[in-house]
């Protein structure tokens, strides 16, 4: 797996903060974020179960630009 770093949350000190990457082999988006609280998880479960091998994370609004960039990188790589 070759992860391409996109960005860390610009509103943090650069440590232990939300981060976005793109897996350059699978073109999947990879995110680090705050583990969702019980209320958020409960709301997510209304639409279906979350398997043990998946997680629900929360990313702040300040990560929108990084997420868009990650999407663009993944799409461009998939077209090659």
Residue pairs with C-beta under 8 A, 6 or more apart in sequence:
1 23
1 25
1 26
2 23
2 24
2 25
3 21
3 22
3 23
3 24
3 30
4 21
4 22
4 23
4 24
4 73
5 19
5 21
6 19
6 20
6 21
6 22
6 66
6 69
6 70
6 73
7 19
7 20
7 63
7 65
7 66
7 69
8 14
8 17
8 18
8 19
8 66
9 17
9 18
9 19
9 59
9 60
9 62
9 63
9 66
10 62
11 60
11 62
12 18
17 32
18 31
18 32
18 33
18 34
18 59
18 60
18 63
19 31
19 32
20 29
20 30
20 31
20 32
20 63
20 66
20 67
20 69
20 70
21 29
21 30
21 31
21 70
22 28
22 29
22 30
22 70
22 73
22 74
22 77
23 29
23 30
24 77
27 74
27 75
27 77
27 78
28 74
29 67
29 70
29 71
29 74
31 57
31 59
31 67
32 57
33 57
33 58
33 59
33 63
34 57
34 58
34 59
35 55
35 56
35 57
35 58
36 44
36 55
36 56
36 57
36 58
40 56
40 58
41 50
41 56
44 50
44 56
50 56
59 67
